[in-house]
Amino acid sequence: MKKSYRIALLFMMPLLTSCEVHFGAKSYDVPWWAVTIPTVLFCTIVFLFVGKGIASKLYRCPNCKYSFHPSRWAIFSVHINSNRVLRCPHCNRKGFCSIARDGEESK
């Protein structure tokens, strides 16, 4: 019986807590979800737009010179400037792929 109370308390704690938000000289006590929901929405919108921008670019494999469009999840890949560590769908090699120049097409 104690275990079920602990599990219920674990899931109920976020609902019972609140955040103190400072806006100017005033402070407001707001529920946690009033801060969490806008933050999650903002991060989702940024992920969609930046991921779409990355997926629209044509990257070139350094090994086989195959040009490809990465998925939106490439937003989380390691990158230096415009080079990203991606896995080539053609040769399956993982490495720093650069953006293909204009006029280049996949082979």
Secondary structure as GFF3:
##gff-version 3
##sequence-region A 1 107
A	DSSP	alpha_helix	2	16	.	.	.	ID=ss1
A	DSSP	beta_strand	18	23	.	.	.	ID=ss2
A	DSSP	beta_strand	26	31	.	.	.	ID=ss3
A	DSSP	alpha_helix	33	55	.	.	.	ID=ss4
A	DSSP	beta_strand	59	60	.	.	.	ID=ss5
A	DSSP	beta_strand	67	68	.	.	.	ID=ss6
A	DSSP	three_ten_helix	72	76	.	.	.	ID=ss7
A	DSSP	beta_strand	79	80	.	.	.	ID=ss8
A	DSSP	beta_strand	83	87	.	.	.	ID=ss9
A	DSSP	beta_strand	94	99	.	.	.	ID=ss10
###
